Structure formats: C-alpha cells, structure tokens
C-alpha cells in the first residue's frame, strides 16, 4: 500500500520534471529528477538493470526531509527515472529516510535497508536525531516497509555507542549466503567507528563487532561506509566529517577515505594496512560500490561538497549529481579508479595531435567542447630544460575558465575554478601531489556540462569538481611556461 506522502512525492516529481529541459542537465551523469539530491543509496544490479536510489528532497533544491529517489540504467550512463521509492511516512522514519543499500533476496525480491530518523527534542532545547536501521521489500518499482521495523536500534548497540549517530547501512552477502552490513557510528570518545552486523535471512540482525575504530585519526564521525574484497585485499570506504589535512593526502572538511587490509570473516575483524584519499578534488562524497555481473567493482559518489551547496549561478530546478561510475582496482598498494568502460561507447569525432610543442598559450583546431573525453601526455621537450608550468584551461571564453595546472618542480597538480562564474568565496582550488618522473604526466579529462573529472596516471588519482559556467564557454587552451611536449587525443561524447 503506497502512503499518501509517497503518492504526493511521486505526483510532484512527475509534474516538476517536465519543467527541466534536457540541455539544462548533465548529459551522462545522473542528476536529481527534481529538487535536491545527495548520497547514492541502494546502488545495485537487480532484474537485469542497474538501480540507483539517492537521498532526495523533491520539493526544494535545498536539503529537506529525506526521501529515496530512484533511477535505472542498462549501461550506467543513460538513466531513466523511476518513481520515488521511499518517503518519510512511518512513525520510525517520519523525519527522514536516510542512506542505505540494497540486495536481492533468494525469492527474487529486492531488499532495501535504510536509516530511519526521528527528531527528539531535549529539555535544554536542543534537537537530536534518533537513528535506526529499517527495511523495505519490493519489486524494483514499489517497496513495502517491513512490519517489524526498525530491525536495529539502540538496544542492539554496544555500550557507549550513540543512537544519534548510527546510520548508512551497506549490505552484502557472504559466499555461504549470510547477510552482512556495515554501519557508521559514533562511540563515546566522539570519534567515528564502523560496526558490522550479520543476518541469516536479511530480516533478523545481530551485532558482531566493531569493525574498525577511527580513534580521531581521520576526522570525526564516519558516514556511508562500504566494505568489499578487491584484488586480494579488503577495502573499507568511508566519508569522515570534519577532517584535517595531512599534507596533500586529505583536505579540510568532509572528505573520502579508503582503508585497505585483511578481513577475518569468522571473527568479523578488519586489520588495516594502509590508507589514502579517494578523490583529491573539490566535489566528491559518500561513494557506494557494486559488483557488476561481469565481475567489475564499480563506484559512484555524490559529486558535491557539503561546504559548497550554495554554489549556484543559475535559477535551477534541480541540485546535485553523481560522479561518473568508476571501475576500481588495486595496483602497487593503491586504489586506482578509471571511468567505466561503457563511456567509450559515447565517443565520436576523434581528433589526434602528436608531438605538439606548447610554449606560451595555444589553441588547437577541433579541441573544444563541454562534453569531452580528452587524454593527453606531457613531458619536457627533448634537449631542453624541464618546463616550469603546464596548464590546460577549459569551459573557457573571454570571461570564464577553469584550469588544471602542473608544476613539475614540486609535482603539484592544481584544479582551479575561481574564474568559472561563481560569485561566492567558496572552495575554488585543490592541490594534489602526483607521481611524475622528469616532468612526465598522463591526464584524462572528462567534461560533462556541469563538471570535470581528471584521472591522473591511468587512475592513480582523481580530481573532481562541479562547474556551472555558461554552456557557451566551450573553449580549451594549453599553456607552457617553458616548452612542453604534448600528445593529445580528444573525443566528443554524445548520448
């Protein structure tokens, strides 16, 4: 039985969506059907299609009472909107259906697990959110909330664990069929931790262990954990709040964290071996992964920064978009990310330049656009001293530009959008320490109408940023301080 709250949301989104022209959206990144989008939820493969649910407030382009939006795709790039899947319509989730995940049950139904939120008014006047884990079961379109919700609440938590910061369950199934989930939580020290639970059937859950404790190393509360095996290692992804920078590895604010190590499936213990950031740009948070039918581990994140949510220069009817789907692998002890290979099917109009000498500012015929896949390699010109700086500028005209610049002297790659049209003093720059030998660097730059994603050295690092520059600004130029040897191949991307 669909509630009136959900029915109203579905009616509103269906009407409101018609007011948004296709050209006003990203071409191949999933955006909010209408209103507000944040974290990816329930990223899954079900009934022959990829499903992406997402944190959703259909009635406004600002965060509000959370629903679950819903879209499906056959290739992770062409998305079709489905009706909203969940709405805050029960006593245990009346103030929001927060993030969660999805798995397929043995009987063929799809199981959603999400965080239900109730606001609690304290005597001293403060408001806290009681967070519990809840279930819904459905057929890929309509979902019915479980009659015994919530299935995990304060009574299931170890002593000292907060019931107010207990959210974002990510489920998977072990080889023996057992259901597991990791959930973000805050212990008594105010730091973050990840708890792990198990279930024989997906409905009755029990606490197993504290999978890992932050101990105030990486920010505070850890949101949106994900846990999976990849290339012989176990990988934990999390999104810590209130991070402090550690050299160039992490940035201030809410960021993304990857931990790699080993997992004892019997004892439910994770032994951390190393850590790194997931994305080194401005706009990336709360990633979630799936394993595709052909065995790839693919990740999508919310392409936004909580501190830049007022970064709008247009009167738009949608806010929030997802990153490109990225194939994950581990090489040389690092998490590598590459654009999902299906993107290559969108390529057309190939333009190749070999052995270009970049000295000063140059433009090249056929190199422009705002829906572009461009690969370039740079190195010093043979027989000359190493160059001092290389830059590529895009989304460019006489007034606007966003730039990517590299200084080989210190191996710093910087993304800078301060001239992209923003009228606010928000985060415009990020710097990343990249691996470069003698000024050699490989870059793959992917532009969609409102974003750029830069893959460095075949995915060793990624820098992501949203840009709301007017679409007429489609120029691309290159700058060399000193002489830079450049090879380039560029494609237009069409959907």
WOQUI-V725410 format. One record per helix or strand of 2 or more residues. SS is the DSSP state (H for helix, E for strand). FROM is the first residue (numbers start at 1). TO is the last residue. Records with the same first field share a line. If there is no record, write none. Layout:
SS = FROM-TO + FROM-TO
This chain:
H = 4-17 + 22-24 + 154-156 + 306-308 + 341-346
E = 35-46 + 49-57 + 67-73 + 79-86 + 97-104 + 110-121 + 127-138 + 143-145 + 166-173 + 179-186 + 192-199 + 205-213 + 222-230 + 233-240 + 257-264 + 269-277 + 285-291 + 297-302 + 318-319 + 321-322 + 326-331 + 334-339 + 347-362 + 372-380 + 389-396 + 402-407 + 412-416 + 429-433 + 441-448 + 451-456 + 461-466 + 475-493
